[in-house]
Amino acid sequence: MTDGRIEFDNVVRRFRVIRERPDTLRETFAKLLRRRPGNYYQFEALKGVSFRIQEGEAVGIVGKNGSGKSTILKTIAGVYKPTSGQVVVRGKVAALIELAAGFHPELTGRENIVLNGLLLGLSRREVAERESAIIDFAEIGDFIDSPVKQYSSGMYMRLGFAIAVQVNPDILLMDEILAVGDLAFQQKCFNWIDEFRRRGKTTILVAHAMGAVRAHCQRVLLIDAGRLIADGPPDEVISLYESLQQNASPVMFPAGELLGDNADELSPRPHLEEQRLEQNAPEVSSQEKPLVSVIIPARNEARNLERMLPALRRQKCSFSYEIIGIDTASTDGTAALFRESGARVVSVAQPDFHHVRTRLLAARQARGDLVVMMVADAIPYNDCWLQALVAPLLEDPEVAAAYSRQLPAEGCVPWEARDIFAGGNTVREVKYVDWSSAAAVENYQQNRWKFIAFSDVSACYRKKLILDIAMPEELSEIEDQYWCKHLIEQGYKVVFEPTSLVVHSHNDSLRRLYRRNFIYGNCFAIFVDAAPDSLAKVVRRAVQDVLIDMFFIYGSADPLPRKLKWALQAPLVRFIKRQGYRNGVRHRQRLIHPNAPNPGASGARVEAKGQTAVCGPRARDCEKGAEG
């Protein structure tokens, strides 16, 4: 056999995983003096992997998350060195492994072209010669001269792929990089990949979209728990992978069993195939049981549903799903829109609506074993949103829930956009606590807010688990974080899935902003030991928020008058958010401890009003039933 482009010979890659990380310099010295063992353990990401890839081959790598696929790509790219074994790579490598890899957030797209080109081995002259071709391929228009920190995930992918195209590598590595692109650009990229392969170049694609793997790969490697367990033609290896996944996940049903004669219509397809919107929506008869039930509460949300429902119906999924619309006395045709889309409609009288209990009512009527909670103004970013959201629960039976990454809508105010970007990055997070480990329990207690961060704007649950959780009668909102806390404390995993993207944001009035944060503080104090901040601390944190907002506003592409307007509004907005949350916590504590001394006259009149206007159990507590 001739030498291959890439050769792995019994490759092992170990990582040292930190059980407990010191947070301060004082803790670091204290741990050194105590010399407590067991702060680290060795984790084998790759276990004796061997394969050979020839010149001109297009190879796919599949496997569940955490199996070692990305570690293989990073080892080929030279990011990791093998702990043992031998890796041989012959030729120039271009790696598209992470969306923001190689980009400096403060530099413009044009400046990052130069930076990436130099990192990939081009000279400045070569970069200058190819710059216009890169910009034309990326198709991001005037944004090429904006800082890339303002780019969406799709724009990152466009620019990164365009640079890789012009570098003309011998080997192209791709790790789910095309999952965030729109359909037209995906088709353009796959056309280029096919041409790249015909020129005798090598491509390696890591993907969960089996249709793309079947269409563009000649050979597939199946990785499981760091081991290579299959290497062969795409259809055979993917069939084995899917059968393993079905056996590993008790809630995953075979598509053919669910859909009968329509199974082929709903199997994953190549992104190149043009499909009508109606063909993408899985039809479920009354006798067939869907795997997933999508629950959408709405009151007078026809305007948002006109955009959201078509995006929902064109999702490309390997499973069937149903839509359940909760209509609360709408007068704008909301219920009719639900029915036109094929959804089941649950009608709730306005006085009977409750943010938490009404969602549970719909979950009890859901036919799927998995329920997806959405809000009506959250728009799926692409046609793989639902597949990506449900995938963690299909891949691992210990995952109880997953939630999507949010992107700000067009015209979103800068403080809201910054909070949304800060709430989720581009890396999957698995929240899990080993309750047998004292260090893990201590870490959970110290970082509890990070663990229970969750959002029902777009989230998937195992239905039985959330229905079994006892809900406090007085909990009027934030049921998502309450459920997340209980699931983690019951030993389950909760996943933040960044490849499942929705567009969602609010431009609230100051009054609405205060009300929303008052409710959050009031509800959090029910199930979290939250002490109200002092007024001085509220002011200090608001100032810190404003300083960061100023950098965010300064870096935006908006005209100067709008930037000045936002800069003047930011201090008041940040103080109202902090003070609203503080007053909500104080109000709940006075209800729990009525004989406790008054923590201060400031805000007492507002909180007393909040007791009747905010904390009641019915629809008047939420002016809009579809809020997240």
C-alpha positions as CSV (number, residue, x, y, z in Angstrom):
1,M,0.0,0.0,0.0
2,T,1.3,3.5,-0.8
3,D,1.9,6.1,1.8
4,G,-1.2,8.0,2.7
5,R,-1.8,11.7,3.1
6,I,-2.7,11.0,6.8
7,E,-1.6,8.0,8.9
8,F,-2.5,7.2,12.5
9,D,-0.7,4.3,14.1
10,N,-2.0,3.3,17.5
11,V,-2.5,6.9,18.6
12,V,-3.3,7.6,22.2
13,R,-4.2,11.1,23.5
14,R,-4.5,11.8,27.2
15,F,-5.6,15.0,28.9
16,R,-5.2,16.0,32.5
17,V,-8.6,17.0,33.7
18,I,-8.9,19.4,36.7
19,R,-11.3,18.2,39.4
20,E,-11.0,21.5,41.4
21,R,-9.6,24.7,40.1
22,P,-8.5,27.4,42.6
23,D,-10.2,30.7,42.0
24,T,-7.9,33.1,43.8
25,L,-4.2,33.4,44.5
26,R,-4.8,32.7,48.1
27,E,-6.5,29.4,47.3
28,T,-3.7,28.4,45.0
29,F,-1.1,28.8,47.8
30,A,-3.3,27.1,50.3
31,K,-3.7,24.1,48.0
32,L,0.0,23.9,47.5
33,L,0.6,23.8,51.2
34,R,-2.1,21.2,51.9
35,R,-0.8,19.1,49.0
36,R,-4.2,17.4,48.7
37,P,-4.0,14.6,46.1
38,G,-6.6,13.9,43.5
39,N,-7.0,17.4,42.0
40,Y,-6.3,15.9,38.6
41,Y,-7.1,12.8,36.7
42,Q,-6.1,11.4,33.4
43,F,-8.7,11.2,30.6
44,E,-8.0,9.2,27.4
45,A,-9.7,11.0,24.5
46,L,-8.2,8.6,21.9
47,K,-7.4,5.0,22.7
48,G,-5.1,3.2,20.2
49,V,-6.7,4.7,17.0
50,S,-5.2,3.6,13.7
51,F,-6.2,4.4,10.1
52,R,-4.8,5.7,6.8
53,I,-6.3,8.2,4.5
54,Q,-5.1,8.4,0.9
55,E,-4.6,11.4,-1.3
56,G,-7.9,12.5,-2.9
57,E,-10.2,10.7,-0.4
58,A,-13.2,12.4,1.2
59,V,-13.6,10.9,4.6
60,G,-16.4,11.5,7.2
61,I,-16.0,11.0,10.9
62,V,-19.2,10.3,12.9
63,G,-19.9,9.5,16.5
64,K,-21.7,10.9,19.5
65,N,-20.5,14.1,21.2
66,G,-17.4,13.5,23.3
67,S,-16.3,10.4,21.4
68,G,-13.0,11.9,20.2
69,K,-13.9,13.2,16.7
70,S,-12.6,16.8,17.2
71,T,-9.5,15.4,19.0
72,I,-8.6,13.5,15.9
73,L,-9.0,16.6,13.7
74,K,-7.0,18.8,16.1
75,T,-4.3,16.1,16.2
76,I,-4.1,16.1,12.4
77,A,-4.0,19.9,12.4
78,G,-1.1,19.9,14.9
79,V,-3.0,21.5,17.7
80,Y,-2.5,18.4,19.8
81,K,0.4,16.0,19.9
82,P,-0.2,12.4,20.5
83,T,0.6,11.0,24.0
84,S,1.8,7.8,22.3
85,G,1.7,6.4,18.8
86,Q,2.6,8.0,15.6
87,V,0.8,10.6,13.4
88,V,2.0,11.4,9.8
89,V,0.5,14.2,7.8
90,R,1.8,15.0,4.3
91,G,0.8,18.3,2.8
92,K,-0.6,21.7,3.7
93,V,-3.5,21.6,6.1
94,A,-6.4,24.1,6.4
95,A,-8.5,23.5,9.5
96,L,-12.1,24.8,10.1
97,I,-12.5,23.4,13.5
98,E,-14.1,26.2,15.6
99,L,-16.0,29.2,14.4
100,A,-13.9,31.9,16.0
101,A,-10.5,30.0,15.7
102,G,-7.8,32.2,14.3
103,F,-9.9,35.4,14.4
104,H,-9.1,38.4,16.6
105,P,-12.5,39.9,17.7
106,E,-11.3,43.5,17.7
107,L,-9.9,43.3,14.2
108,T,-12.1,43.9,11.1
109,G,-12.9,41.1,8.7
110,R,-10.4,42.5,6.2
111,E,-7.6,42.6,8.9
112,N,-8.5,39.1,9.9
113,I,-8.0,37.9,6.3
114,V,-4.4,39.1,6.6
115,L,-3.9,37.5,10.0
116,N,-5.4,34.1,9.0
117,G,-3.5,34.1,5.7
118,L,-0.2,34.6,7.5
119,L,-1.1,31.9,10.1
120,L,-1.8,29.5,7.2
121,G,1.5,30.1,5.6
122,L,0.8,32.7,2.9
123,S,3.1,35.8,2.4
124,R,1.7,39.3,2.7
125,R,1.9,39.6,-1.1
126,E,-0.1,36.4,-1.6
127,V,-2.7,37.5,0.9
128,A,-3.1,40.9,-0.9
129,E,-3.5,39.1,-4.3
130,R,-6.2,36.8,-2.9
131,E,-8.1,39.3,-0.7
132,S,-10.7,40.3,-3.3
133,A,-11.4,36.7,-4.1
134,I,-11.9,35.9,-0.4
135,I,-14.3,38.8,0.1
136,D,-16.3,37.8,-3.0
137,F,-16.6,34.2,-1.9
138,A,-17.6,35.1,1.7
139,E,-20.4,37.4,0.5
140,I,-20.6,39.5,3.7
141,G,-20.7,42.9,1.9
142,D,-19.8,46.0,3.8
143,F,-19.4,44.0,7.1
144,I,-15.9,43.1,5.9
145,D,-14.7,46.4,7.4
146,S,-16.5,45.8,10.7
147,P,-15.0,44.1,13.8
148,V,-15.6,40.4,13.7
149,K,-16.9,40.5,17.3
150,Q,-20.1,41.9,15.7
151,Y,-20.4,39.0,13.2
152,S,-23.0,36.3,13.5
153,S,-22.0,32.6,13.6
154,G,-22.9,32.3,9.9
155,M,-20.7,35.3,9.0
156,Y,-17.8,33.8,10.9
157,M,-18.2,30.6,8.9
158,R,-18.4,32.4,5.6
159,L,-15.2,34.3,6.2
160,G,-13.3,31.3,7.6
161,F,-14.3,29.0,4.7
162,A,-13.5,31.7,2.1
163,I,-10.0,32.0,3.5
164,A,-9.5,28.3,3.5
165,V,-10.6,28.1,-0.1
166,Q,-8.0,30.6,-1.2
167,V,-5.1,29.0,0.7
168,N,-5.5,26.0,-1.6
169,P,-4.5,23.4,1.0
170,D,-3.8,19.7,0.3
171,I,-6.0,18.7,3.3
172,L,-9.1,20.4,4.4
173,L,-10.5,19.6,7.9
174,M,-14.1,20.6,8.8
175,D,-15.7,20.1,12.2
176,E,-19.5,20.9,12.0
177,I,-18.4,24.3,10.6
178,L,-21.2,24.4,7.9
179,A,-24.0,23.7,10.4
180,V,-24.6,27.4,11.0
181,G,-24.6,28.5,7.4
182,D,-27.7,29.2,5.3
183,L,-28.8,26.8,2.6
184,A,-27.5,28.8,-0.4
185,F,-24.0,29.2,1.1
186,Q,-23.9,25.5,2.2
187,Q,-24.6,24.5,-1.4
188,K,-21.8,26.8,-2.6
189,C,-19.4,25.3,-0.1
190,F,-20.3,21.7,-0.9
191,N,-19.9,22.4,-4.6
192,W,-16.4,23.7,-3.9
193,I,-15.6,20.7,-1.7
194,D,-16.6,18.3,-4.6
195,E,-14.4,20.2,-7.0
196,F,-11.6,20.2,-4.4
197,R,-11.8,16.4,-4.2
198,R,-11.8,16.0,-8.0
199,R,-8.5,17.8,-8.0
200,G,-7.0,15.0,-5.9
201,K,-7.1,16.9,-2.6
202,T,-8.2,15.3,0.7
203,T,-11.2,16.3,2.9
204,I,-12.2,15.2,6.3
205,L,-15.7,16.1,7.5
206,V,-17.0,15.7,11.1
207,A,-20.7,16.1,11.1
208,H,-24.0,15.0,12.8
209,A,-25.9,15.6,9.5
210,M,-25.8,12.2,8.1
211,G,-27.2,13.3,4.8
212,A,-24.2,15.5,4.2
213,V,-21.8,12.7,5.1
214,R,-23.5,10.3,2.7
215,A,-23.5,12.8,-0.1
216,H,-19.9,14.1,0.1
217,C,-17.8,11.3,1.7
218,Q,-16.5,8.1,0.1
219,R,-15.7,6.5,3.4
220,V,-16.7,7.0,7.0
221,L,-15.0,6.3,10.3
222,L,-17.1,5.6,13.4
223,I,-15.6,6.7,16.7
224,D,-17.0,5.7,20.1
225,A,-15.5,6.5,23.5
226,G,-12.1,7.2,21.9
227,R,-11.9,4.0,19.8
228,L,-12.3,3.4,16.1
229,I,-15.0,0.8,15.9
230,A,-15.9,0.9,12.1
231,D,-14.3,2.1,8.9
232,G,-16.1,1.5,5.6
233,P,-18.6,2.7,3.0
234,P,-20.9,5.5,4.2
235,D,-24.2,3.6,4.2
236,E,-22.9,0.7,6.2
237,V,-21.1,2.7,8.8
238,I,-23.9,5.2,9.2
239,S,-26.5,2.4,9.6
240,L,-24.3,0.9,12.3
241,Y,-24.0,4.3,14.1
242,E,-27.7,4.8,14.0
243,S,-28.4,1.4,15.4
244,L,-26.0,2.0,18.2
245,Q,-27.7,5.3,19.0
246,Q,-31.1,3.7,19.1
247,N,-29.9,1.0,21.5
248,A,-28.3,3.6,23.7
249,S,-31.3,5.9,23.9
250,P,-34.5,4.4,25.2
251,V,-36.6,7.4,23.9
252,M,-35.4,7.3,20.3
253,F,-37.7,5.6,17.9
254,P,-36.7,4.4,14.4
255,A,-38.0,6.9,11.8
256,G,-39.5,4.0,9.7
257,E,-41.5,2.7,12.6
258,L,-42.9,6.1,13.3
259,L,-43.6,7.2,9.8
260,G,-44.4,4.1,7.8
261,D,-44.3,4.7,4.1
262,N,-43.1,8.3,4.7
263,A,-39.9,7.3,6.3
264,D,-37.7,8.0,3.3
265,E,-39.3,11.4,2.9
266,L,-38.0,12.4,6.4
267,S,-34.6,10.8,6.5
268,P,-31.6,13.2,6.6
269,R,-30.9,14.6,3.1
270,P,-27.9,16.4,1.5
271,H,-28.0,20.1,1.8
272,L,-27.7,20.4,-2.0
273,E,-31.2,19.0,-2.6
274,E,-33.8,21.7,-3.0
275,Q,-37.0,20.9,-1.1
276,R,-40.4,22.6,-0.8
277,L,-41.3,23.8,2.6
278,E,-44.2,21.4,2.8
279,Q,-41.9,18.4,2.0
280,N,-39.7,19.2,5.0
281,A,-42.5,19.1,7.6
282,P,-43.1,15.6,9.0
283,E,-46.7,14.7,8.9
284,V,-47.9,12.6,11.9
285,S,-51.2,10.9,11.8
286,S,-53.4,10.6,14.8
287,Q,-52.4,6.9,15.2
288,E,-48.7,7.6,15.0
289,K,-46.7,8.6,18.0
290,P,-44.2,11.5,17.5
291,L,-40.9,11.5,19.2
292,V,-40.9,15.3,20.0
293,S,-43.7,17.7,20.9
294,V,-43.0,21.4,20.4
295,I,-45.0,23.6,22.8
296,I,-45.6,27.3,22.0
297,P,-47.6,29.5,24.3
298,A,-49.0,32.6,22.5
299,R,-51.4,35.4,23.0
300,N,-52.0,37.8,20.1
301,E,-48.7,36.6,18.5
302,A,-49.9,36.3,14.9
303,R,-47.2,38.7,13.6
304,N,-44.4,36.6,15.2
305,L,-46.0,33.3,14.3
306,E,-46.2,34.2,10.6
307,R,-42.4,34.1,10.7
308,M,-41.8,31.4,13.2
309,L,-44.2,28.6,12.1
310,P,-42.8,28.4,8.5
311,A,-39.3,28.2,9.9
312,L,-40.4,25.5,12.3
313,R,-42.2,23.5,9.6
314,R,-39.1,23.4,7.3
315,Q,-36.9,21.8,10.0
316,K,-34.9,18.8,8.6
317,C,-35.1,16.1,11.3
318,S,-34.5,12.4,11.5
319,F,-37.6,12.0,13.8
320,S,-41.2,13.0,13.7
321,Y,-42.6,15.9,15.7
322,E,-45.9,17.6,16.5
323,I,-46.7,21.2,17.3
324,I,-48.9,22.2,20.2
325,G,-50.1,25.8,20.3
326,I,-51.4,27.3,23.6
327,D,-53.8,30.1,22.7
328,T,-54.8,32.5,25.4
329,A,-57.9,34.3,24.2
330,S,-56.1,35.8,21.2
331,T,-58.1,38.2,18.9
332,D,-55.6,38.5,16.0
333,G,-56.0,35.1,14.4
334,T,-53.2,33.3,16.5
335,A,-55.3,30.1,16.9
336,A,-56.1,30.0,13.1
337,L,-52.4,30.3,12.3
338,F,-51.6,27.4,14.6
339,R,-54.3,25.2,12.9
340,E,-53.2,26.1,9.4
341,S,-49.7,24.9,10.3
342,G,-51.1,21.5,11.4
343,A,-50.7,22.3,15.1
344,R,-52.9,21.0,17.9
345,V,-54.4,24.0,19.7
346,V,-54.9,24.1,23.5
347,S,-57.2,27.0,24.4
348,V,-56.9,28.6,27.8
349,A,-59.1,31.4,29.1
350,Q,-57.1,34.5,30.0
351,P,-57.9,34.4,33.7
352,D,-56.7,30.8,33.9
353,F,-53.4,31.3,32.2
354,H,-50.3,30.7,34.4
355,H,-46.8,31.0,33.0
356,V,-45.7,27.7,34.6
357,R,-48.9,25.6,35.1
358,T,-50.2,26.2,31.6
359,R,-46.9,24.9,30.1
360,L,-47.2,21.8,32.3
361,L,-50.8,21.3,31.1
362,A,-49.6,21.2,27.5
363,A,-46.7,18.9,28.4
364,R,-49.2,16.4,29.9
365,Q,-51.2,16.4,26.6
366,A,-48.1,16.0,24.5
367,R,-47.7,12.7,22.7
368,G,-43.9,12.8,22.4
369,D,-41.5,11.5,25.0
370,L,-39.5,14.7,24.5
371,V,-41.0,18.2,24.8
372,V,-39.6,21.3,23.3
373,M,-40.6,24.6,25.0
374,M,-40.5,27.7,22.8
375,V,-41.8,31.2,22.9
376,A,-43.6,32.7,19.9
377,D,-41.1,35.4,19.1
378,A,-38.1,33.0,18.9
379,I,-37.3,32.3,15.3
380,P,-35.2,29.2,14.4
381,Y,-32.0,30.5,12.7
382,N,-31.8,27.6,10.2
383,D,-33.4,24.3,9.2
384,C,-31.3,22.2,11.6
385,W,-32.3,24.0,14.8
386,L,-34.6,21.3,16.1
387,Q,-32.3,18.4,15.1
388,A,-29.4,20.0,16.9
389,L,-31.5,20.8,20.0
390,V,-32.8,17.2,20.4
391,A,-29.5,15.5,19.5
392,P,-27.9,15.6,23.0
393,L,-30.9,13.7,24.5
394,L,-30.8,11.1,21.7
395,E,-27.1,10.6,22.1
396,D,-27.0,10.2,25.8
397,P,-29.8,8.8,28.0
398,E,-28.3,10.7,31.0
399,V,-29.0,14.0,29.4
400,A,-32.3,15.3,30.8
401,A,-32.5,18.7,29.0
402,A,-30.8,20.9,26.5
403,Y,-31.2,24.5,25.5
404,S,-30.3,26.6,22.4
405,R,-28.0,29.4,21.9
406,Q,-29.8,32.8,21.3
407,L,-28.9,35.5,18.8
408,P,-30.2,39.1,19.1
409,A,-32.8,40.1,16.6
410,E,-32.2,43.0,14.1
411,G,-32.5,46.3,15.9
412,C,-31.8,44.9,19.3
413,V,-30.6,47.5,21.8
414,P,-26.9,47.1,22.7
415,W,-27.3,46.1,26.4
416,E,-29.7,43.4,25.5
417,A,-27.5,42.2,22.7
418,R,-24.4,42.1,25.0
419,D,-26.3,40.1,27.6
420,I,-27.4,37.6,25.0
421,F,-23.9,37.1,23.6
422,A,-22.6,36.8,27.2
423,G,-25.2,34.1,27.9
424,G,-23.8,31.5,25.4
425,N,-20.6,30.9,23.5
426,T,-19.9,28.6,20.5
427,V,-18.8,25.6,22.6
428,R,-21.1,22.9,23.9
429,E,-21.4,22.9,27.7
430,V,-22.4,19.8,29.7
431,K,-23.6,20.7,33.2
432,Y,-23.1,17.7,35.5
433,V,-22.2,17.2,39.1
434,D,-20.6,14.0,40.5
435,W,-22.3,14.0,43.8
436,S,-19.9,11.4,45.2
437,S,-17.0,13.9,44.9
438,A,-16.7,16.6,47.6
439,A,-14.8,18.8,45.2
440,A,-17.5,18.6,42.6
441,V,-20.2,19.4,45.1
442,E,-18.2,22.4,46.4
443,N,-17.7,23.6,42.8
444,Y,-21.5,23.4,42.3
445,Q,-22.2,25.3,45.4
446,Q,-19.7,28.0,44.5
447,N,-20.9,28.3,40.9
448,R,-24.5,27.5,41.3
449,W,-25.7,30.4,39.1
450,K,-23.7,29.1,36.2
451,F,-25.0,25.5,36.6
452,I,-28.7,26.5,36.7
453,A,-28.5,29.0,33.8
454,F,-31.1,27.8,31.4
455,S,-33.8,29.2,29.1
456,D,-37.2,28.0,27.9
457,V,-36.9,30.4,24.9
458,S,-35.8,27.2,23.1
459,A,-35.3,24.1,25.2
460,C,-35.9,20.3,25.1
461,Y,-36.8,18.1,28.1
462,R,-37.5,14.5,28.8
463,K,-41.2,14.9,29.5
464,K,-41.5,12.4,32.3
465,L,-38.7,14.0,34.3
466,I,-40.2,17.5,34.4
467,L,-43.7,16.2,35.1
468,D,-42.4,14.4,38.2
469,I,-40.9,17.6,39.6
470,A,-43.1,19.2,42.3
471,M,-43.6,22.9,41.5
472,P,-43.9,25.6,44.3
473,E,-47.4,27.1,44.0
474,E,-46.0,30.6,44.2
475,L,-43.5,30.2,41.4
476,S,-44.9,32.4,38.6
477,E,-41.9,32.3,36.2
478,I,-38.4,31.0,35.6
479,E,-39.6,27.4,35.7
480,D,-36.8,26.6,33.3
481,Q,-34.1,27.3,35.8
482,Y,-36.0,25.6,38.6
483,W,-36.3,22.5,36.5
484,C,-32.6,22.7,35.6
485,K,-31.6,22.9,39.2
486,H,-33.6,19.9,40.2
487,L,-32.5,17.8,37.2
488,I,-28.8,18.5,38.0
489,E,-29.4,17.7,41.7
490,Q,-31.0,14.4,40.7
491,G,-27.8,13.4,39.0
492,Y,-28.8,14.2,35.3
493,K,-26.8,16.1,32.7
494,V,-28.0,19.4,31.2
495,V,-26.5,20.6,27.9
496,F,-26.1,24.0,26.3
497,E,-26.1,23.3,22.6
498,P,-24.6,26.2,20.6
499,T,-25.4,24.7,17.1
500,S,-29.1,25.0,17.9
501,L,-29.7,28.7,17.2
502,V,-32.7,30.9,17.6
503,V,-33.1,34.6,17.0
504,H,-34.7,36.2,20.1
505,S,-34.5,39.5,22.0
506,H,-36.6,42.1,23.7
507,N,-36.4,45.9,23.5
508,D,-38.3,46.5,26.7
509,S,-39.5,49.8,28.1
510,L,-37.9,50.9,31.4
511,R,-41.1,50.0,33.3
512,R,-41.3,46.5,31.6
513,L,-37.6,46.0,32.3
514,Y,-38.0,46.7,36.0
515,R,-41.1,44.5,36.2
516,R,-39.3,41.6,34.5
517,N,-36.3,41.7,36.8
518,F,-38.5,42.2,39.8
519,I,-40.3,38.9,38.9
520,Y,-36.9,37.2,38.4
521,G,-35.7,38.2,41.8
522,N,-39.0,37.3,43.5
523,C,-39.0,33.9,41.9
524,F,-35.3,33.1,42.4
525,A,-35.7,33.8,46.1
526,I,-38.3,31.0,46.3
527,F,-35.8,28.1,45.5
528,V,-32.3,29.7,45.8
529,D,-30.8,31.1,48.9
530,A,-30.4,34.6,47.4
531,A,-29.6,37.5,49.7
532,P,-30.5,40.9,48.3
533,D,-27.5,43.1,47.4
534,S,-26.9,46.3,49.2
535,L,-27.7,49.5,47.4
536,A,-24.0,50.3,47.2
537,K,-23.4,46.9,45.5
538,V,-26.2,47.4,43.1
539,V,-24.7,50.8,42.0
540,R,-21.2,49.3,41.8
541,R,-22.3,46.4,39.6
542,A,-24.4,48.7,37.4
543,V,-21.3,50.9,36.9
544,Q,-19.3,47.8,35.8
545,D,-22.1,46.8,33.4
546,V,-22.2,50.3,31.9
547,L,-18.4,50.4,31.3
548,I,-18.7,47.1,29.4
549,D,-21.7,48.5,27.5
550,M,-19.7,51.5,26.4
551,F,-17.1,49.3,24.7
552,F,-19.9,47.4,23.1
553,I,-21.6,50.6,21.9
554,Y,-18.4,52.1,20.7
555,G,-17.6,49.0,18.6
556,S,-21.0,48.9,16.9
557,A,-21.5,50.0,13.3
558,D,-24.4,52.4,14.1
559,P,-24.2,56.2,13.4
560,L,-22.8,58.5,16.1
561,P,-26.1,60.1,17.2
562,R,-27.5,56.6,18.0
563,K,-24.4,55.7,19.9
564,L,-24.7,58.8,22.0
565,K,-28.3,58.1,22.7
566,W,-27.5,54.6,23.8
567,A,-24.6,55.8,25.9
568,L,-26.9,58.1,27.8
569,Q,-29.6,55.5,28.3
570,A,-27.2,52.7,29.5
571,P,-26.6,53.9,33.1
572,L,-30.4,54.1,33.8
573,V,-31.1,50.8,32.2
574,R,-28.5,48.9,34.1
575,F,-29.5,50.5,37.4
576,I,-33.2,49.6,36.9
577,K,-32.3,46.0,36.0
578,R,-30.2,45.6,39.1
579,Q,-32.6,47.4,41.4
580,G,-35.6,45.6,40.1
581,Y,-34.0,42.2,40.8
582,R,-32.9,43.4,44.3
583,N,-36.4,44.6,45.2
584,G,-37.9,41.3,43.9
585,V,-35.6,39.3,46.3
586,R,-36.4,41.6,49.2
587,H,-40.1,41.3,48.5
588,R,-40.0,37.5,48.6
589,Q,-38.0,37.5,51.8
590,R,-40.5,39.7,53.5
591,L,-43.3,37.3,52.5
592,I,-41.2,34.4,53.9
593,H,-40.2,36.3,57.1
594,P,-43.0,38.8,57.7
595,N,-41.6,39.8,61.2
596,A,-38.1,40.5,59.9
597,P,-37.1,44.2,60.1
598,N,-37.8,46.3,57.1
599,P,-34.5,46.3,55.1
600,G,-35.1,49.9,54.1
601,A,-37.8,52.3,53.0
602,S,-36.3,52.7,49.6
603,G,-38.4,50.8,47.1
604,A,-41.0,49.6,49.7
605,R,-43.9,51.3,47.9
606,V,-43.0,49.7,44.5
607,E,-42.6,46.3,46.2
608,A,-46.0,46.6,47.9
609,K,-47.5,47.3,44.5
610,G,-45.6,44.3,43.1
611,Q,-47.3,42.1,45.7
612,T,-50.6,42.5,44.0
613,A,-49.6,43.3,40.4
614,V,-46.7,40.8,40.0
615,C,-47.0,37.8,42.2
616,G,-50.6,36.6,41.7
617,P,-51.1,33.2,40.1
618,R,-53.1,34.2,37.0
619,A,-52.8,35.9,33.7
620,R,-52.5,39.5,35.1
621,D,-49.1,38.4,36.4
622,C,-47.8,38.3,32.8
623,E,-49.2,40.7,30.3
624,K,-48.0,38.5,27.5
625,G,-48.3,34.7,27.7
626,A,-45.6,34.1,25.1
627,E,-42.7,35.7,27.0
628,G,-39.6,33.6,27.8
